[in-house]
Amino acid sequence: MRVLLIGNRETNSDSETYFKSYVEFFNRATAHNDEPTTTEYTMFHDLYIAVGDDTFEVYDTRHGRHLSDYQVVFLRGGGYRKCYDVIKAISVYANLHGIRAVNDYSAFRESSKLTQAVQFYTEQMPVAQTVYANEAALSGKHPLAFDFPCILKATFGSHGGDNYLVKSLDEAATIAQADDRKTFVLQRYVPNDRDYRILIIGEEIAVIERTAAGDSHLNNTSQGAQARLVSTDSLPAEIVEASRHIAQVLQLSIAGVDVLADKTTGNFYFLEVNAQPQLMTGAFLSVKSEMIGRFLQKLASDQLAA
């Protein structure tokens, strides 16, 4: 049996020594077991994590192996608060490949761009490949599966903030490493001239088409994009239904699901699910107000009927 200990650099001041000691401890503990056990360790920054375009890969650049080559992974160490999205991604990958994850964080709910890409993947919803922009990715230890330019965006960014169209790995690294309080993902750039916010309030759906201003790659209205209300028929029925489905999976009665279409192929890709879409601000306030009114009326009726 092959076991991989996965640790975080912030466990203590000398993480490498700490995890080498853990490997020795595990090897001693399993020395007399019937089945031979090999234990190795790696760190979060050694893992190349990519999800999307029908691919989910977790590759250990330290040992040159995919995580699927192990039978057991131990998620061990401290400083997890800033990287629960990474832990969840590893746990979900382990479950998909029949790997025993100790502890298993696959049920942990997190709203980062990485976690949402994993969620789209597991629900078989199209998402452009998204790579966790850590040392393994930014150093080029593992080649990207897509070309530049691509999108670099903060894992917890919103309203188009900390979202860049980058032209090289060096440019991405410079931006990502400028502030160690933020984490980023790289995402394959999908050529487009607009995106769509599918606003879900209760059982109702409104579709807002957003077009970027000038030469910007950002379609967010908070970044100056133009918006117009369009019919739900403007989108393929399966995209609208998938948006409704993901909101239900995430147990969100109110959500803004963002999608865009590749203008060369026509293929749609999901970008994110916003659990706090603008209601009292942004575009089409009267439409939102009416939808909220009907939603609250439905809640009141359900309460009376209960």
Helices and strands as residue ranges (DSSP letters): E 2-7, G 9-11, H 15-29, E 38-43, G 44-46, E 47-52, E 55-60, E 65-66, G 67-69, E 72-75, G 80-83, H 84-96, E 100-102, H 113-122, E 130-132, H 135-138, E 150-154, E 163-166, H 169-176, E 184-188, E 195-201, E 204-211, G 221-223, E 226-230, G 232-234, H 237-249, E 254-261, E 268-274, H 285-305
